[in-house]
Amino acid sequence: MEAMQQAVAVLFVLGLLGGTLYWLRSKGAVSFAGKGFGRPANRRMQSIERLPLTAQHSLHLVSVAGRTLLIAVFPGGCSLLGDADLREGRTGNQ
């Protein structure tokens, strides 16, 4: 019986928390930046594709403010390999 009361109390608190977050979000006081919550049309940076080369090395194709960048990621950091114009199929360094 005591376990049932604790479960009901936890569900009640989580319900209050969810209701409060929903109310604050509807008023514009809270916004969520997690994956899947934002609106892609408002974002200036977007990950287009990731190609893993090894466990610690990968290539990333990223769009930033209309520019498409190819970035190499490795254990010591990252490096900009160049700009990629995907619409015309050209690549080049700038």
JOPEDA-V978291 format. One line per field, one symbol per residue. phi: phi as a letter, one per 30 degrees, with the letter a starting at -180 (. if undefined). burial: I if it has 9 or more other ideal C-beta (glycine too) atoms within 8 Angstrom, else O. A space follows every 10 residues. Layout:
BEGIN
phi: ???
burial: ???
END
This chain:
BEGIN
phi: .ddddddddd dddddddddd dddddddidb bccddjcdce dcdcbbdcab cdcbdcbacb cbcbhjcccc bccbedkbbd dldbcddcic bacb
burial: OOOOOOOOOO OOOOOOOOOO IOOIIOOOOO OOOOOOOIOO OOOOOOOOOO OOOOOOIIII IIIOOOOIII IIIIOOOOOO OIIIIOOOOO OOOO
END
